[in-house]
Amino acid sequence: MTAAGEHNLPGRAASGDVDAFARLVREHSALVYRVALRILGTEDAQDASQEVWIRVWRSIGNFRGESAFSTWLYKITVNTCLSARRKEQGMRMREFDGEFPQLPIQPGGEDDPEAAILDGERRDELVRALERVRAEHRAALVLRHMEGLSYAEVASILDVPDGTAKGWVSRGRAALLVALAEGAEIERNLDGEAS
Protein backbone atom coordinates (compact mmCIF):
# COMPACT_ATOMS: atom_id res chain seq x y z
CA MET A 1 0.00 0.00 0.00
CA THR A 2 1.26 3.49 -0.72
CA ALA A 3 1.96 6.01 2.02
CA ALA A 4 -1.00 8.07 0.81
CA GLY A 5 -3.24 4.99 1.00
CA GLU A 6 -1.98 4.21 4.50
CA HIS A 7 -2.88 7.73 5.67
CA ASN A 8 -6.27 7.56 3.96
CA LEU A 9 -7.38 4.38 5.78
CA PRO A 10 -7.02 5.87 9.29
CA GLY A 11 -8.94 8.96 8.16
CA ARG A 12 -11.72 6.84 6.74
CA ALA A 13 -11.74 4.68 9.88
CA ALA A 14 -11.90 7.81 12.07
CA SER A 15 -15.01 8.89 10.19
CA GLY A 16 -16.68 5.58 11.05
CA ASP A 17 -15.74 3.48 8.00
CA VAL A 18 -15.69 -0.01 9.54
CA ASP A 19 -14.30 -1.56 6.34
CA ALA A 20 -11.32 0.80 6.42
CA PHE A 21 -10.70 -0.11 10.06
CA ALA A 22 -10.98 -3.82 9.27
CA ARG A 23 -8.40 -3.36 6.53
CA LEU A 24 -6.05 -1.61 8.97
CA VAL A 25 -6.46 -4.54 11.36
CA ARG A 26 -5.74 -7.08 8.60
CA GLU A 27 -2.69 -5.19 7.36
CA HIS A 28 -1.15 -4.51 10.77
CA SER A 29 -2.30 -7.32 13.06
CA ALA A 30 0.93 -9.29 12.55
CA LEU A 31 2.98 -6.28 13.70
CA VAL A 32 0.82 -5.82 16.81
CA TYR A 33 0.91 -9.49 17.76
CA ARG A 34 4.65 -9.85 17.08
CA VAL A 35 5.53 -6.92 19.35
CA ALA A 36 3.10 -8.06 22.06
CA LEU A 37 4.51 -11.58 21.91
CA ARG A 38 8.07 -10.36 22.30
CA ILE A 39 7.26 -8.00 25.15
CA LEU A 40 4.71 -10.07 27.06
CA GLY A 41 5.04 -13.68 25.95
CA THR A 42 2.50 -16.17 24.65
CA GLU A 43 0.06 -16.08 27.56
CA ASP A 44 -0.67 -12.37 27.34
CA ALA A 45 0.09 -11.50 23.71
CA GLN A 46 -3.36 -12.30 22.31
CA ASP A 47 -5.22 -10.35 25.01
CA ALA A 48 -2.85 -7.41 24.63
CA SER A 49 -3.29 -7.46 20.84
CA GLN A 50 -7.05 -7.27 21.23
CA GLU A 51 -6.68 -4.44 23.74
CA VAL A 52 -4.45 -2.57 21.26
CA TRP A 53 -7.14 -2.72 18.56
CA ILE A 54 -9.80 -1.55 21.03
CA ARG A 55 -7.57 1.40 21.93
CA VAL A 56 -6.88 2.12 18.26
CA TRP A 57 -10.61 2.15 17.47
CA ARG A 58 -11.32 4.49 20.38
CA SER A 59 -8.50 6.90 19.53
CA ILE A 60 -8.22 6.69 15.71
CA GLY A 61 -9.65 10.21 15.54
CA ASN A 62 -6.49 11.44 17.29
CA PHE A 63 -4.24 10.14 14.50
CA ARG A 64 -3.19 13.26 12.60
CA GLY A 65 -0.92 11.66 10.02
CA GLU A 66 2.19 13.48 11.26
CA SER A 67 3.95 10.11 11.23
CA ALA A 68 3.26 6.80 9.55
CA PHE A 69 0.25 4.93 10.88
CA SER A 70 2.57 2.04 11.78
CA THR A 71 4.65 4.34 14.02
CA TRP A 72 1.50 5.48 15.84
CA LEU A 73 0.42 1.84 16.10
CA TYR A 74 3.80 0.78 17.54
CA LYS A 75 3.37 3.43 20.22
CA ILE A 76 -0.09 2.20 21.22
CA THR A 77 1.09 -1.41 21.15
CA VAL A 78 4.16 -0.80 23.32
CA ASN A 79 2.22 1.36 25.79
CA THR A 80 -0.52 -1.29 26.04
CA CYS A 81 2.07 -4.02 26.64
CA LEU A 82 3.98 -1.99 29.23
CA SER A 83 0.72 -1.20 31.04
CA ALA A 84 -0.24 -4.89 31.03
CA ARG A 85 3.18 -5.85 32.36
CA ARG A 86 3.06 -3.25 35.16
CA LYS A 87 -0.47 -4.35 36.07
CA GLU A 88 0.62 -7.99 36.19
CA GLN A 89 3.67 -7.20 38.29
CA GLY A 90 1.56 -5.14 40.65
CA MET A 91 -0.87 -8.03 41.18
CA ARG A 92 1.81 -10.65 41.86
CA MET A 93 5.50 -11.24 41.58
CA ARG A 94 6.32 -13.36 38.55
CA GLU A 95 7.68 -16.76 39.44
CA PHE A 96 9.26 -19.33 37.21
CA ASP A 97 6.54 -21.77 36.27
CA GLY A 98 8.35 -23.71 33.58
CA GLU A 99 6.33 -22.23 30.71
CA PHE A 100 7.93 -19.90 28.24
CA PRO A 101 6.49 -18.08 25.26
CA GLN A 102 7.42 -19.17 21.78
CA LEU A 103 8.60 -16.85 19.06
CA PRO A 104 7.32 -17.68 15.60
CA ILE A 105 9.17 -20.48 13.84
CA GLN A 106 11.14 -19.36 10.82
CA PRO A 107 9.80 -20.68 7.53
CA GLY A 108 11.61 -23.71 6.19
CA GLY A 109 12.60 -25.00 9.64
CA GLU A 110 10.21 -27.90 9.36
CA ASP A 111 12.29 -29.28 6.44
CA ASP A 112 15.21 -29.98 8.78
CA PRO A 113 14.03 -31.49 12.10
CA GLU A 114 17.44 -31.06 13.77
CA ALA A 115 17.62 -27.39 12.76
CA ALA A 116 14.02 -26.91 13.94
CA ILE A 117 14.89 -28.35 17.37
CA LEU A 118 17.97 -26.13 17.66
CA ASP A 119 15.98 -23.07 16.55
CA GLY A 120 13.32 -23.89 19.16
CA GLU A 121 15.97 -24.22 21.88
CA ARG A 122 17.51 -20.89 20.89
CA ARG A 123 14.08 -19.23 20.87
CA ASP A 124 13.32 -20.60 24.33
CA GLU A 125 16.69 -19.42 25.59
CA LEU A 126 16.17 -15.95 24.14
CA VAL A 127 12.65 -15.63 25.54
CA ARG A 128 13.80 -16.74 29.02
CA ALA A 129 16.56 -14.15 28.88
CA LEU A 130 14.23 -11.40 27.58
CA GLU A 131 11.91 -11.98 30.54
CA ARG A 132 14.75 -10.88 32.82
CA VAL A 133 15.17 -7.51 31.07
CA ARG A 134 13.41 -4.49 32.59
CA ALA A 135 10.15 -3.77 30.72
CA GLU A 136 11.13 -0.39 29.22
CA HIS A 137 14.56 -1.67 28.19
CA ARG A 138 12.97 -4.78 26.72
CA ALA A 139 10.50 -2.71 24.69
CA ALA A 140 13.32 -0.53 23.34
CA LEU A 141 15.41 -3.59 22.52
CA VAL A 142 12.52 -5.34 20.75
CA LEU A 143 11.70 -2.25 18.68
CA ARG A 144 15.32 -1.55 17.70
CA HIS A 145 16.81 -4.99 17.17
CA MET A 146 13.83 -7.25 16.49
CA GLU A 147 11.58 -4.82 14.64
CA GLY A 148 14.48 -2.94 13.00
CA LEU A 149 13.30 0.57 13.85
CA SER A 150 15.65 3.54 14.05
CA TYR A 151 16.56 5.10 17.39
CA ALA A 152 14.45 8.13 16.45
CA GLU A 153 11.43 5.88 15.84
CA VAL A 154 12.04 4.02 19.11
CA ALA A 155 12.25 7.34 20.97
CA SER A 156 9.05 8.57 19.35
CA ILE A 157 7.15 5.37 20.12
CA LEU A 158 8.34 5.24 23.74
CA ASP A 159 7.87 9.01 24.09
CA VAL A 160 11.39 9.60 25.39
CA PRO A 161 14.35 11.65 24.13
CA ASP A 162 16.65 10.01 21.55
CA GLY A 163 19.43 9.66 24.12
CA THR A 164 17.13 7.84 26.53
CA ALA A 165 16.03 5.46 23.76
CA LYS A 166 19.68 4.71 22.91
CA GLY A 167 20.46 4.17 26.59
CA TRP A 168 17.49 1.85 27.07
CA VAL A 169 18.47 -0.19 24.01
CA SER A 170 22.05 -0.40 25.26
CA ARG A 171 21.00 -1.38 28.79
CA GLY A 172 18.49 -3.86 27.39
CA ARG A 173 21.16 -5.43 25.20
CA ALA A 174 23.59 -5.64 28.14
CA ALA A 175 20.95 -7.17 30.42
CA LEU A 176 19.99 -9.64 27.70
CA LEU A 177 23.62 -10.70 27.25
CA VAL A 178 24.04 -11.16 31.00
CA ALA A 179 20.83 -13.20 31.18
CA LEU A 180 21.93 -15.34 28.23
CA ALA A 181 25.35 -15.92 29.83
CA GLU A 182 23.79 -16.83 33.18
CA GLY A 183 21.37 -19.18 31.42
CA ALA A 184 24.25 -20.88 29.63
CA GLU A 185 26.11 -21.24 32.94
CA ILE A 186 23.08 -22.82 34.60
CA GLU A 187 22.73 -25.19 31.63
CA ARG A 188 26.41 -26.19 31.90
CA ASN A 189 26.02 -26.83 35.63
CA LEU A 190 22.92 -28.96 35.04
CA ASP A 191 24.73 -30.95 32.32
CA GLY A 192 27.69 -31.45 34.68
CA GLU A 193 25.43 -32.77 37.45
CA ALA A 194 23.72 -35.17 35.04
CA SER A 195 27.05 -36.74 34.05
C-alpha positions in Angstrom: 0.0 0.0 0.0 1.3 3.5 -0.7 2.0 6.0 2.0 -1.0 8.1 0.8 -3.2 5.0 1.0 -2.0 4.2 4.5 -2.9 7.7 5.7 -6.3 7.6 4.0 -7.4 4.4 5.8 -7.0 5.9 9.3 -8.9 9.0 8.2 -11.7 6.8 6.7 -11.7 4.7 9.9 -11.9 7.8 12.1 -15.0 8.9 10.2 -16.7 5.6 11.0 -15.7 3.5 8.0 -15.7 0.0 9.5 -14.3 -1.6 6.3 -11.3 0.8 6.4 -10.7 -0.1 10.1 -11.0 -3.8 9.3 -8.4 -3.4 6.5 -6.1 -1.6 9.0 -6.5 -4.5 11.4 -5.7 -7.1 8.6 -2.7 -5.2 7.4 -1.2 -4.5 10.8 -2.3 -7.3 13.1 0.9 -9.3 12.6 3.0 -6.3 13.7 0.8 -5.8 16.8 0.9 -9.5 17.8 4.7 -9.9 17.1 5.5 -6.9 19.4 3.1 -8.1 22.1 4.5 -11.6 21.9 8.1 -10.4 22.3 7.3 -8.0 25.1 4.7 -10.1 27.1 5.0 -13.7 26.0 2.5 -16.2 24.7 0.1 -16.1 27.6 -0.7 -12.4 27.3 0.1 -11.5 23.7 -3.4 -12.3 22.3 -5.2 -10.4 25.0 -2.9 -7.4 24.6 -3.3 -7.5 20.8 -7.1 -7.3 21.2 -6.7 -4.4 23.7 -4.5 -2.6 21.3 -7.1 -2.7 18.6 -9.8 -1.6 21.0 -7.6 1.4 21.9 -6.9 2.1 18.3 -10.6 2.2 17.5 -11.3 4.5 20.4 -8.5 6.9 19.5 -8.2 6.7 15.7 -9.6 10.2 15.5 -6.5 11.4 17.3 -4.2 10.1 14.5 -3.2 13.3 12.6 -0.9 11.7 10.0 2.2 13.5 11.3 3.9 10.1 11.2 3.3 6.8 9.5 0.2 4.9 10.9 2.6 2.0 11.8 4.7 4.3 14.0 1.5 5.5 15.8 0.4 1.8 16.1 3.8 0.8 17.5 3.4 3.4 20.2 -0.1 2.2 21.2 1.1 -1.4 21.2 4.2 -0.8 23.3 2.2 1.4 25.8 -0.5 -1.3 26.0 2.1 -4.0 26.6 4.0 -2.0 29.2 0.7 -1.2 31.0 -0.2 -4.9 31.0 3.2 -5.8 32.4 3.1 -3.2 35.2 -0.5 -4.4 36.1 0.6 -8.0 36.2 3.7 -7.2 38.3 1.6 -5.1 40.7 -0.9 -8.0 41.2 1.8 -10.7 41.9 5.5 -11.2 41.6 6.3 -13.4 38.6 7.7 -16.8 39.4 9.3 -19.3 37.2 6.5 -21.8 36.3 8.4 -23.7 33.6 6.3 -22.2 30.7 7.9 -19.9 28.2 6.5 -18.1 25.3 7.4 -19.2 21.8 8.6 -16.8 19.1 7.3 -17.7 15.6 9.2 -20.5 13.8 11.1 -19.4 10.8 9.8 -20.7 7.5 11.6 -23.7 6.2 12.6 -25.0 9.6 10.2 -27.9 9.4 12.3 -29.3 6.4 15.2 -30.0 8.8 14.0 -31.5 12.1 17.4 -31.1 13.8 17.6 -27.4 12.8 14.0 -26.9 13.9 14.9 -28.4 17.4 18.0 -26.1 17.7 16.0 -23.1 16.6 13.3 -23.9 19.2 16.0 -24.2 21.9 17.5 -20.9 20.9 14.1 -19.2 20.9 13.3 -20.6 24.3 16.7 -19.4 25.6 16.2 -15.9 24.1 12.7 -15.6 25.5 13.8 -16.7 29.0 16.6 -14.1 28.9 14.2 -11.4 27.6 11.9 -12.0 30.5 14.7 -10.9 32.8 15.2 -7.5 31.1 13.4 -4.5 32.6 10.2 -3.8 30.7 11.1 -0.4 29.2 14.6 -1.7 28.2 13.0 -4.8 26.7 10.5 -2.7 24.7 13.3 -0.5 23.3 15.4 -3.6 22.5 12.5 -5.3 20.7 11.7 -2.2 18.7 15.3 -1.5 17.7 16.8 -5.0 17.2 13.8 -7.3 16.5 11.6 -4.8 14.6 14.5 -2.9 13.0 13.3 0.6 13.9 15.7 3.5 14.0 16.6 5.1 17.4 14.5 8.1 16.5 11.4 5.9 15.8 12.0 4.0 19.1 12.3 7.3 21.0 9.0 8.6 19.4 7.2 5.4 20.1 8.3 5.2 23.7 7.9 9.0 24.1 11.4 9.6 25.4 14.3 11.6 24.1 16.6 10.0 21.6 19.4 9.7 24.1 17.1 7.8 26.5 16.0 5.5 23.8 19.7 4.7 22.9 20.5 4.2 26.6 17.5 1.9 27.1 18.5 -0.2 24.0 22.0 -0.4 25.3 21.0 -1.4 28.8 18.5 -3.9 27.4 21.2 -5.4 25.2 23.6 -5.6 28.1 20.9 -7.2 30.4 20.0 -9.6 27.7 23.6 -10.7 27.3 24.0 -11.2 31.0 20.8 -13.2 31.2 21.9 -15.3 28.2 25.3 -15.9 29.8 23.8 -16.8 33.2 21.4 -19.2 31.4 24.3 -20.9 29.6 26.1 -21.2 32.9 23.1 -22.8 34.6 22.7 -25.2 31.6 26.4 -26.2 31.9 26.0 -26.8 35.6 22.9 -29.0 35.0 24.7 -30.9 32.3 27.7 -31.5 34.7 25.4 -32.8 37.5 23.7 -35.2 35.0 27.1 -36.7 34.0 
